[in-house]
Structures are given as C-alpha cells and as structure tokens.
Amino acid sequence: MVQTADVVVIGGGVTGCSIAYHLAERGVRQVVVLEKGFLASGATGKSSACIRQHYSTPETCRMVRESLRFFETFEERTAGRTASFVRVGYLLGVDDRLRKPMEASVALQQSAGIKTRLVTLEEMREIEPRVRVDDFVAGCYEPEAGYADPSQTTQGLAGAARERGVRTLEGTEVLGITTGNGRVTGVRTANGEIQAPVVINAAGTWGDRVGRLVGVEIPITVCRHKINFFIRPREAASPHPLVYDFVKNIYTRPETGGLTLVGLLDAEEVDDRVDPDHYNEGVSFEETADAMERAAHRFPVMEQGEVARGYAGCFDVTPDWHPILDHSPVDGFYIAVGFSGHGFKLSPAVGDMMARLVIDGKKPGDDVDAFRLSRFAEGKPIRGTYGDWLMC
C-alpha cells in the first residue's frame, strides 16, 4: 500500500531528527523520517559532540548561539528527555600566525551576543593549570561551552517529534525519488512507496548519493575523522574544559570515567577519502600514537596517561567546509548536508532554519541564504575571519 506524507526527511541522524522536530513544532504533522539503519547510526553516533561557539562568520555565530540555548533547555523542549549536556567551558590557544584572526573572531562573537573573551597565557593557566602554554601567544575563553551525548540528543528529538505526529521508520533505505512535471512526488524505499510533495535530503555522508537520485550534484567529499580516548592519570583525573589547540591542531574534551577525548583539526583529513558504507572504523597504532603525542604536548600530565580506545567516523565536507542548506533546482527537493564536522552543535538551529525554509520560503536577509548550493558555481565560497583556514 502506498503511504502519504507532507514531508519526507531522508536521514535519521541529529540533523534529520531536528528538522522533523522543528517542522512538527511549526504545525507540519505528517512528517516521515527515513533511516536505512537505526537513528544516529551514521556520522552522528560517532560525533565528538562538542558544543562551542567559536565561529568565524556572523551566520554561524548566530546559529551556534541559538543551538547552545536549545541544548541548555533540551529537557523543557522535549518533554523531559535529555541530551546529557555538560558545561565545561572552552579554551583556545593560538600562535602568532592566527592571533589576529582569533581576535577578530572573538570580536565578531561578542557582537553576536556570545559570552567569550580574550585571555592571556597566565589566565589560561589559571583556567586550566594542566595546560602547557609556552608555545601559545594568546587565547580566548568561553565559559558556556560544553558537550552532549549525540545518540541521546537524536533520540530525544525523535521522541519529541513522534509525540507531535512524526513517524520515524528505521531499517528503511531510500532506493529512489519519484518526480513529475519538474518536482518531487515521493520516494521509493525497500519497504514501499511514500508519496510526498517535499523531500529533504539530510542524509549526511550519503547526501551526494541522495542528490543524484533527482539529478542534483552536491559537492561533498566524505573523509575519515579519527577520535581517541585516553585515561587521565589519577592525580589529574578531574575534568578539564574543551581545549582547542591551533598549534598542534587537536581538540580535547573530558569524557565520563576520567577519560579525555582527542580529535584532530588537520584540514588534510579531507584527503583520507572513504566510502561511508565500507571504511576502516578503527584507529591504527600509529594514529593513536600521533594523537597521544599531541595531547601529551598540550597536557604534559598525559605522559602518564593510558590508551583507552579509539574509533573513526566520517565527515561530509564541502569545498568551503560550511553546510549546504537550500532548496534545489528540483521543486520540492531540499538539501541539508555538508556539515564538515560541525553538524551536531549546529543541529538545533539547522532544524529551525530548514523548517522555516520549507514552510515560508526564503526571505530577504535570512541567514540560510549564505548556505545556498549555488555559491560554489558563483565563485562565492564562505570565508570567515580565519580566511582559508577552514576548521572554524
């Protein structure tokens, strides 16, 4: 039997479930989320889930500010569900090469209402005494930052959306998208057809493949992103802030059980291209040793730490490392992919922006226009205060 819906969302990660939640919040009840695996089984489930507001464009600053407010009030918004948000603060250190871009970024963030400030090396040590600062020249501190649980966040959004009438269908792979007279008419899945006038591509690392189902080319590179966990020594077991190191190009955050998560900020990761269905989800000895060496440089006490575990997830990276949030040349087909490692922290704002785009269309001055698909063909990639250094 053919099913019907007002909107079909392809992808049951945090972005897809946020879009469904916000559509339902705005009164669109006949929404179906399709996930070929289980909710958060793709890139979302392997996210480091850091939530910091250090961004370098006006649009992303506003987006992450609003997203943080959502995480802070997650239980209230989702009828008691939890994202397990933990506030620990965010500490960033830079060398002379990035000092001026960092200062410009902090000024931009402050103008957007973000609580952040420049700090001296002495203040950095006061905030986190275990951090080595001798190769930094300056830093900034954001007290409201933290981290959350990506699977719980996704399940919380999906559960709240279901209470508003949304259907989530797991184990349902999309095989095709039907069209007629230049617009979408529905989707074909392994479990049958669903007729719908609106289809939203929130398929993450599979987003380019979904685009091709309607002849829309989406410029995404899928690359492997490595994450390692280390056990802090007993004498340094207390949690630390999110520490972002723009000299050694790593980020760290505390994890339950006295662990420290370490991820890389190397733009070269984009060269480690993979098939999201078939890639090495583990980390090698050499990759773990590299992460430990960088972490021990920044946290000398970690020389006494131990390796706990590690894994690799995937990023869906666009040419300018910013997402694509847009309607497509095919009427009724919308795109919300290419988050380049920033999707989790931006997901509440993205859900709201995409819901507004579907219901109201684009309006002059909307932030969503900055993320249009056509910017690449126009030769207008997004560049922020860090210029071509793309990790912010």
Phi, psi and omega per residue, in radians:
M1 nan 2.369 3.137
V2 -1.361 2.234 3.081
Q3 -1.615 2.882 3.108
T4 -2.293 2.710 3.082
A5 -2.718 2.812 3.006
D6 -1.415 -0.651 -3.127
V7 -2.470 2.360 2.973
V8 -1.948 2.216 3.066
V9 -1.852 2.124 3.123
I10 -1.666 1.966 -3.140
G11 2.128 2.056 -3.122
G12 -1.825 0.614 2.994
G13 -1.523 -2.935 -3.074
V14 -1.141 -0.592 3.129
T15 -1.179 -0.855 -3.131
G16 -1.071 -0.728 -3.130
C17 -1.247 -0.555 3.065
S18 -1.178 -0.725 3.104
I19 -1.066 -0.806 3.135
A20 -1.070 -0.762 3.122
Y21 -1.030 -0.823 -3.080
H22 -1.268 -0.562 3.018
L23 -1.076 -0.792 3.139
A24 -1.141 -0.651 3.089
E25 -1.058 -0.540 -3.129
R26 -1.664 0.244 2.970
G27 1.704 0.032 3.097
V28 -1.574 1.820 -3.005
R29 -1.625 -0.567 -3.073
Q30 -1.509 1.242 3.140
V31 -2.012 2.376 3.089
V32 -2.134 2.225 3.051
V33 -1.784 2.186 -3.137
L34 -1.893 2.239 3.141
E35 -2.332 2.161 -3.067
K36 -1.272 -0.422 3.049
G37 -1.855 -2.082 3.006
F38 -2.185 2.855 -3.076
L39 -0.979 2.310 3.136
A40 1.188 0.357 -3.113
S41 -1.447 -0.176 3.130
G42 -1.656 -2.354 -3.087
A43 -1.081 -0.547 -3.122
T44 -0.984 -0.820 -3.067
G45 -1.117 -0.341 3.129
K46 -1.839 0.195 3.128
S47 -1.204 2.534 3.021
S48 -1.310 -0.267 2.962
A49 1.063 0.529 3.032
C50 -1.284 2.459 3.141
I51 -2.200 1.637 3.113
R52 -2.211 2.785 -3.034
Q53 -1.913 0.269 -3.120
H54 -1.410 1.554 3.120
Y55 -2.170 2.907 -2.910
S56 -2.156 0.241 2.993
T57 -2.282 2.679 3.131
P58 -1.021 -0.677 -3.084
E59 -1.160 -0.835 -3.107
T60 -1.215 -0.544 3.056
C61 -1.075 -0.798 3.128
R62 -1.150 -0.685 -3.132
M63 -1.109 -0.828 -3.076
V64 -1.270 -0.527 3.058
R65 -1.063 -0.826 3.141
E66 -1.207 -0.603 3.111
S67 -1.134 -0.718 3.098
L68 -1.061 -0.736 3.114
R69 -1.056 -0.630 3.110
F70 -1.141 -0.803 3.130
F71 -1.083 -0.634 -3.139
E72 -1.144 -0.479 -3.091
T73 -2.047 0.478 -3.022
F74 -1.024 -0.800 -3.096
E75 -1.079 -0.736 3.125
E76 -1.095 -0.681 -3.071
R77 -1.372 -0.380 -3.036
T78 -2.061 0.449 3.067
A79 1.026 0.830 3.009
G80 1.611 -0.031 3.099
R81 -1.331 2.880 -3.042
T82 -2.202 2.577 2.955
A83 -1.815 -0.027 -3.093
S84 0.951 0.787 3.124
F85 -1.249 2.286 3.124
V86 -2.162 2.128 3.133
R87 -1.527 2.158 3.140
V88 -2.299 -0.179 -3.078
G89 1.516 2.904 -3.085
Y90 -2.349 2.215 -3.123
L91 -2.167 2.177 -3.118
L92 -2.099 2.362 3.046
G93 -2.150 2.477 -3.108
V94 -2.334 2.831 2.976
D95 -1.672 -3.036 -3.045
D96 -1.135 -0.503 -3.133
R97 -1.033 -0.622 -3.052
L98 -1.964 0.183 -3.111
R99 -1.074 -0.902 -3.095
K100 -1.137 -0.766 3.056
P101 -1.032 -0.666 3.107
M102 -1.130 -0.768 3.131
E103 -1.093 -0.695 3.091
A104 -1.142 -0.651 3.125
S105 -1.134 -0.766 3.132
V106 -1.097 -0.735 3.097
A107 -1.078 -0.723 3.096
L108 -1.095 -0.801 -3.136
Q109 -1.085 -0.744 3.114
Q110 -1.081 -0.662 3.120
S111 -1.154 -0.399 3.112
A112 -1.587 0.086 3.113
G113 1.524 0.263 3.120
I114 -1.503 2.359 -3.136
K115 -1.458 1.733 -3.128
T116 -2.643 2.773 -3.128
R117 -2.707 2.702 2.998
L118 -1.276 2.553 3.118
V119 -2.347 2.609 3.050
T120 -1.403 2.983 3.095
L121 -1.109 -0.634 3.106
E122 -1.128 -0.704 3.114
E123 -1.185 -0.597 3.076
M124 -1.058 -0.746 3.129
R125 -1.184 -0.561 3.079
E126 -1.189 -0.668 3.133
I127 -1.211 -0.759 -3.138
E128 -2.467 1.631 -3.048
P129 -1.098 -0.350 -3.090
R130 -1.413 -0.148 -3.064
V131 -1.482 2.325 3.023
R132 -1.404 2.313 -3.046
V133 -2.196 0.033 -2.990
D134 -1.155 -0.385 3.106
D135 -1.761 0.117 2.956
F136 -1.594 2.736 2.988
V137 -1.994 -0.316 -3.125
A138 -2.915 2.968 3.121
G139 -2.766 -3.124 3.039
C140 -2.511 2.789 -3.074
Y141 -2.396 2.371 -3.129
E142 -2.242 1.850 -2.994
P143 -1.269 -0.327 -3.016
E144 -1.549 -0.126 -3.054
A145 -1.200 2.859 3.111
G146 -3.013 -2.687 3.114
Y147 -2.597 2.897 -3.104
A148 -2.470 -3.097 3.104
D149 -1.762 2.016 -3.033
P150 -1.153 -0.653 3.136
S151 -1.225 -0.775 3.113
Q152 -1.095 -0.678 3.106
T153 -1.055 -0.830 -3.131
T154 -1.098 -0.807 3.133
Q155 -1.127 -0.632 3.115
G156 -1.136 -0.770 3.097
L157 -1.126 -0.747 -3.126
A158 -1.134 -0.726 -3.142
G159 -1.131 -0.755 3.106
A160 -1.147 -0.635 3.103
A161 -1.155 -0.713 3.123
R162 -1.088 -0.637 3.097
E163 -1.104 -0.349 3.120
R164 -1.743 0.165 3.033
G165 1.868 -0.091 3.140
V166 -1.249 2.507 3.037
R167 -1.865 2.343 3.040
T168 -2.005 2.118 -3.100
L169 -1.976 1.838 3.115
E170 -1.540 2.819 -3.102
G171 1.117 0.532 -3.052
T172 -2.223 1.653 -3.123
E173 -1.425 2.399 3.070
V174 -1.465 2.168 -3.126
L175 -1.751 -0.438 -3.121
G176 -2.881 2.830 3.057
I177 -2.123 2.181 -3.088
T178 -1.549 2.555 -3.126
T179 -2.392 2.821 3.056
G180 -2.850 2.298 3.140
N181 0.973 0.686 3.041
G182 1.399 0.222 3.121
R183 -2.460 2.802 3.126
V184 -1.285 2.597 3.095
T185 -2.172 -0.119 3.127
G186 2.722 -2.907 -3.139
V187 -2.336 2.648 2.992
R188 -1.871 2.235 3.134
T189 -2.106 2.989 3.085
A190 -1.103 -0.304 -3.111
N191 -1.933 0.202 3.114
G192 2.240 -3.075 -3.069
E193 -1.805 2.536 3.035
I194 -2.204 2.112 3.096
Q195 -1.512 2.306 -3.130
A196 -2.806 2.469 3.122
P197 -1.436 -0.186 -3.128
V198 -2.315 2.261 3.061
V199 -2.233 2.233 -3.127
I200 -1.941 2.162 3.114
N201 -1.517 1.754 3.059
A202 -2.118 0.703 -2.984
A203 -1.509 0.112 3.035
G204 1.027 -2.129 -3.064
T205 -1.195 -0.184 3.036
W206 -1.775 0.159 -3.017
G207 -1.080 -0.644 3.140
D208 -1.182 -0.615 3.118
R209 -1.163 -0.719 3.110
V210 -1.128 -0.691 3.102
G211 -1.022 -0.708 -3.117
R212 -1.147 -0.344 3.114
L213 -1.116 -0.373 3.073
V214 -2.086 0.296 3.088
G215 1.330 0.371 3.128
V216 -1.840 2.068 3.115
E217 -1.497 2.186 -3.132
I218 -2.030 2.090 -3.031
P219 -1.351 1.567 -3.125
I220 -2.202 2.381 2.931
T221 -1.940 2.227 3.107
V222 -1.683 2.130 -3.102
C223 -2.282 2.811 -3.098
R224 -1.523 2.372 3.111
H225 -2.166 2.168 -2.998
K226 -1.700 2.370 3.122
I227 -2.292 2.322 3.088
N228 -2.169 2.642 3.069
F229 -2.070 2.326 3.113
F230 -2.178 2.559 3.112
I231 -1.530 2.121 3.097
R232 -1.230 2.521 3.099
P233 -1.089 2.715 -3.010
R234 -0.991 -0.654 -3.093
E235 -1.301 -0.137 3.114
A236 -2.267 0.641 -2.987
A237 -1.368 -0.272 -3.096
S238 -1.168 2.648 -3.125
P239 -1.094 2.775 3.103
H240 -2.224 2.929 3.077
P241 -1.195 2.973 2.831
L242 -1.091 2.113 3.119
V243 -1.995 2.018 3.102
Y244 -1.840 2.201 -3.004
D245 -2.035 1.799 -3.116
F246 -1.530 0.190 3.001
V247 -1.735 -0.916 3.098
K248 -1.554 -0.080 3.076
N249 1.019 0.976 3.004
I250 -2.381 2.818 2.926
Y251 -2.218 2.617 3.134
T252 -2.365 2.668 2.980
R253 -2.632 2.685 3.085
P254 -1.301 2.733 3.074
E255 -2.397 2.685 3.131
T256 -0.908 2.476 3.084
G257 1.568 0.370 3.111
G258 1.279 0.446 -3.121
L259 -1.754 2.721 2.972
T260 -2.119 2.199 3.055
L261 -1.519 2.364 3.119
V262 -2.236 2.149 3.049
G263 -2.175 2.799 -3.093
L264 -1.653 2.627 3.056
L265 -2.002 0.563 -3.127
D266 -1.483 2.070 3.080
A267 -1.076 -0.391 -3.137
E268 -1.160 -0.247 3.087
E269 -0.986 -0.458 -3.126
V270 -1.087 -0.338 3.124
D271 -1.401 -0.223 3.101
D272 -1.543 1.240 -3.007
R273 -1.384 2.472 -3.053
V274 -2.482 2.868 2.958
D275 -1.608 2.100 -3.074
P276 -1.086 -0.300 3.090
D277 -1.506 -0.345 -3.044
H278 -2.570 1.611 3.101
Y279 -2.627 2.913 3.142
N280 -1.340 1.866 -3.109
E281 -1.517 -0.035 3.077
G282 -1.696 -3.109 3.053
V283 -2.179 2.505 -3.105
S284 -1.431 2.946 3.066
F285 -1.018 -0.751 -3.115
E286 -1.133 -0.688 3.123
E287 -1.170 -0.697 3.103
T288 -1.181 -0.719 3.131
A289 -1.108 -0.680 3.103
D290 -1.093 -0.795 3.131
A291 -1.106 -0.732 3.141
M292 -1.147 -0.695 3.120
E293 -1.087 -0.762 3.134
R294 -1.166 -0.745 -3.129
A295 -1.125 -0.700 -3.127
A296 -1.234 -0.478 3.037
H297 -1.116 -0.771 -3.090
R298 -1.398 -0.628 3.085
F299 -2.058 1.493 -3.087
P300 -0.921 -0.512 3.137
V301 -1.099 -0.366 -3.131
M302 -1.259 -0.133 3.012
E303 -1.051 -0.415 3.096
Q304 -1.696 0.103 -3.138
G305 -1.413 3.099 -3.123
E306 -2.267 2.673 3.068
V307 -1.343 2.293 3.093
A308 -1.763 -1.041 -3.116
R309 -2.966 3.087 3.081
G310 -2.842 2.877 3.095
Y311 -2.776 2.987 3.067
A312 -2.208 2.346 3.005
G313 -1.925 -2.846 -3.128
C314 -2.280 2.568 2.954
F315 -1.929 2.547 2.965
D316 -1.845 1.808 -2.909
V317 -1.850 2.250 3.036
T318 -1.599 2.939 -3.119
P319 -1.042 -0.455 3.115
D320 -1.944 0.225 3.085
W321 1.060 0.483 3.050
H322 -2.224 2.656 -3.028
P323 -1.249 2.908 2.990
I324 -1.904 2.061 3.133
L325 -2.253 1.811 -2.939
D326 -2.907 2.829 2.822
H327 -1.469 2.812 -3.064
S328 -1.897 3.053 3.052
P329 -1.096 -0.327 3.077
V330 -1.604 2.035 -3.061
D331 -0.999 2.319 3.111
G332 1.551 -0.088 3.132
F333 -1.855 2.090 -3.071
Y334 -2.010 2.730 -3.028
I335 -2.228 2.287 3.041
A336 -2.509 1.320 -3.075
V337 -2.486 -3.141 3.063
G338 1.385 0.658 -3.004
F339 -1.348 -0.210 2.945
S340 1.000 0.629 3.113
G341 1.590 0.055 -3.082
H342 -1.994 0.114 -2.986
G343 -1.134 -0.696 -3.049
F344 -1.102 -0.917 -3.052
K345 -1.163 -0.452 -3.129
L346 -1.609 -0.089 -2.938
S347 -1.037 -0.683 3.104
P348 -1.074 -0.773 3.132
A349 -1.165 -0.682 3.139
V350 -1.110 -0.727 3.105
G351 -1.023 -0.758 3.120
D352 -1.171 -0.754 -3.125
M353 -1.124 -0.722 -3.132
M354 -1.226 -0.646 3.090
A355 -1.087 -0.742 3.117
R356 -1.153 -0.687 3.131
L357 -1.093 -0.754 -3.133
V358 -1.187 -0.743 -3.029
I359 -1.434 -0.765 -3.002
D360 -1.837 -0.286 -3.014
G361 1.340 3.081 3.122
K362 -1.323 2.468 3.075
K363 -2.179 2.643 -3.128
P364 -0.949 2.302 3.106
G365 1.512 -0.043 3.116
D366 -1.124 2.368 3.098
D367 -1.036 -0.525 -3.064
V368 -1.044 -0.452 -3.094
D369 -1.116 -0.504 3.121
A370 -1.072 -0.432 -3.039
F371 -1.785 0.407 -3.114
R372 -1.143 2.579 3.118
L373 -1.068 -0.636 -3.018
S374 -1.236 -0.140 -3.064
R375 -1.073 -0.521 -3.122
F376 -1.250 -0.778 3.088
A377 -1.142 -0.531 3.128
E378 -1.343 -0.166 -3.065
G379 1.231 0.553 -3.110
K380 -2.179 1.058 3.099
P381 -1.126 2.717 3.124
I382 -1.295 2.254 3.047
R383 -2.333 2.293 -3.129
G384 -1.871 -2.725 -3.059
T385 -1.207 -0.337 3.086
Y386 -1.557 0.027 3.087
G387 1.123 -2.195 -3.100
D388 -1.439 -0.055 3.066
W389 -1.458 1.882 -2.702
L390 -1.683 0.058 -2.992
M391 -1.429 0.093 3.069
C392 -2.130 nan nan
